[in-house]
Amino acid sequence: METVSSVSLAGGQGKTTLSLFVARMLAERGNTVLVIDADPQSSLTTFLGHQVEPDSPTLLEVLKKQVNAEDGIYKTRYENLFLIPSDDALDTVQDYLAGSGTGAFTLKRRLSPVTELFDYCIVDAPPQRSQICLSVIGASKALMLPVEASVKGLQSLIRTLELINELQEDQEAFDGTLLGVIPFRDRWVGLRRTTESDSNIESMRQITQEWFNKDFVLPSIRESEKFKQAINRGKTLYEMGQGELAYPIEVLVEKIAKLGDTL
């Protein structure tokens, strides 16, 4: 099982949208996919049509080892797609992870019994530096970094890269790879990208060049109500007749498919 997480240390950066569409495309291609909602806001759980019932296990119980990972996994309404859900109670696990002394490794350890059951695991991380976020990154073989094409997005990108670097060098908790930076809400007017989006995406290229001596910016996700409409209707972009909007997702899925060859 290749674990890929969507990480960004700010809200509104497209983490959950990216997680959902990547997971669905992987599943549509015949892969068995586990999705983990690691954000206490639980938007991904909602988008996948799952209702957390009282006393039913969620990611909280899996992390605290109150249940085995298998008992926290649920089928979704989509073929090949399974979910470990969350709700706002997940936030209470922060002290548990901090007190364990090895919080950055906890999720990876909890998932080890189910690694042979799935081809891929897509994790939606919380949008802030937290014990949960550290554990998500520590469990990941690869990271995808959605970044809004805005000043706020650029600030988030720098904070996220700083955290990843800390986990790599200081804590040695992340030894995976960066799939790329995905500009989100890329604004176009007609056939032209707006000056603001163009400037901010160019800044993303400069930032990744400074950090990695390489341009890690992938094709952008355009600003479009079609994403929200597809989520609300439980459809893919292709089913919505918006296949051109799916191109950035296709690029990511192709990179994810090659992980087994490169890691």
C-alpha positions, -999 to +999 in steps of 0.1 A: +000+000+000+014+034-010+003+061+014+000+096-002-011+126+019-025+160+009-009+185+032-011+223+036-008+244+067-037+267+060-074+263+053-089+268+019-059+254+000-077+225-017-065+196+004-098+179+007-109+185-029-076+171-041-078+141-018-113+133-030-107+135-067-073+117-066-088+089-046-119+085-068-097+085-100-074+058-085-105+037-076-121+043-110-090+028-126-095-004-106-073+002-076-084-006-041-081+026-023-083+035+014-091+071+023-083+085+057-100+117+069-074+130+094-090+165+096-114+170+126-135+192+103-144+158+086-153+174+053-139+143+034-161+120+055-191+141+045-181+143+008-179+105+007-215+102+020-205+086+053-224+094+085-205+087+117-228+068+141-226+070+179-202+044+193-189+035+158-151+035+154-134+064+137-098+075+132-097+086+168-102+050+181-077+036+155-050+061+166-056+054+203-055+016+196-089+011+210-098-008+179-078-025+152-074-006+119-097-030+101-126-022+125-124+015+116-127+009+079-160+014+061-172+008+026-183+039+007-209+043-020-181+041-046-166+009-059-131+001-047-131+031-022-130+026+015-129+051+044-115+056+079-138+085+089-134+113+114-155+137+133-147+167+156-138+144+185-106+136+166-091+168+180-090+151+214-062+128+202-036+155+202-026+150+239-025+113+234-001+116+204+021+142+222+023+121+253+033+090+234+067+105+225+064+089+191+033+106+177+049+111+143+050+073+138+017+064+153-005+064+122+021+044+103+021+017+130-016+016+132-020+011+095+006-017+092-019-046+096-039-034+065-011-025+041-017-057+021-054-050+017-052-019-004-032-006-033-032+030-022-040+051+009-050+088+004-049+109+036-064+143+041-043+161+067-056+188+091-047+224+079-025+233+108+007+221+125-005+196+150+002+162+164-022+147+139-005+164+110+029+152+121+015+116+123+000+119+088+033+131+073+052+104+092+029+077+077+034+090+041+055+077+013+047+108-007+031+142-002+010+164-025+009+200-016-021+220-028-015+257-027-041+285-034-028+309-060-028+338-035-005+355-010-020+333+018-012+302-003+024+312-007+027+317+031+012+284+037+036+267+012+066+281+030+053+269+064+045+235+050+079+231+035+096+241+068+076+215+086+085+188+061+121+197+064+120+195+102+104+161+100+131+149+076+162+163+092+154+168+129+130+140+138+138+116+108+100+109+107+096+115+069+118+098+043+093+099+014+091+121-016+073+152-027+050+146-057+046+183-063+030+216-056-005+219-071-018+255-076-054+257-065-081+282-075-061+293-105-082+321-118-087+326-155-107+352-175-116+338-208-085+323-223-061+342-201-048+335-165-053+366-143-022+386-134-026+377-097-027+340-103+002+342-128+023+361-103+016+338-074+022+306-094+055+320-106+064+327-070+056+290-062+081+280-089+107+303-073+101+289-038+104+253-049+135+262-070+151+277-038+142+247-017+149+219-041+168+234-071+139+221-091+105+233-103+081+212-084+049+230-096+024+207-113-005+217-136-030+239-117-065+233-106-086+261-121-112+280-101-145+265-111-179+258-095-178+225-113-157+210-086-182+218-059-211+207-082-194+173-088-188+168-051-224+177-042-237+153-068-213+125-061-200+125-096-166+126-113-155+155-134-159+132-165-195+124-155-201+162-153-188+167-188-157+185-174-129+162-184-106+191-191-107+201-155-095+167-145-061+170-162-042+181-130-057+151-112-046+128-140-010+140-138-010+133-100-025+099-104+001+090-130+029+101-106+013+081-078+011+050-100+049+052-104+056+053-067+062+016-064+090+020-090+107+049-073+104+042-036 
